[in-house]
């Protein structure tokens, strides 16, 4: 008989549970309409042990209201999350939702990490010259103002334990139009970043 045990969740953002039918621990993010599996951790001998238990999120960042830009180079949107890792790596889980005001144009979106002890740039400012791009994607919108979403779930390595880092989103219009990162006021939990120690 299948057993599903919820390990942790942020309503309409992220959930992680044990599924005995696989058997595995499954991580999922909410894309605005349904849950999408982003990671599946297989378990040795099909058994969940104490070390496979809950990982408490350390920091969650969201975007309260829409951010728009006509820039064709990356600018910060104001969505940030901060963590002081206990080891040299952290898990990064996020969701994005963007649109472009021009049909058949697109949006570039990336997630940056500051240098240890650094600060995120203000909304509308370029990424810090010493900051590291840890994730990037481009979208193409067949219809003007079409909402497109995506999710990310990866382990960011090379950090210094005990030093604080800030992660932040940047966007740009690919060739023209107005790029928009949709805020929670428009589409609940459409843009988030969650950081957790691993």
Beta strands, then each sheet from edge to edge (+ up, - down):
strand 1: 4-10
strand 2: 14-19
strand 3: 24-30
strand 4: 35-42
strand 5: 59-62
strand 6: 67-69
strand 7: 75-84
strand 8: 90-100
strand 9: 105-113
strand 10: 132-141
strand 11: 148-156
strand 12: 164-173
strand 13: 179-181
strand 14: 192-197
sheet 1: 1+ 2- 3+ 4-
sheet 2: 5+ 14- 8+ 11-
sheet 3: 5+ 14- 8+ 13- 6+
sheet 4: 7+ 12- 9+ 10-
end
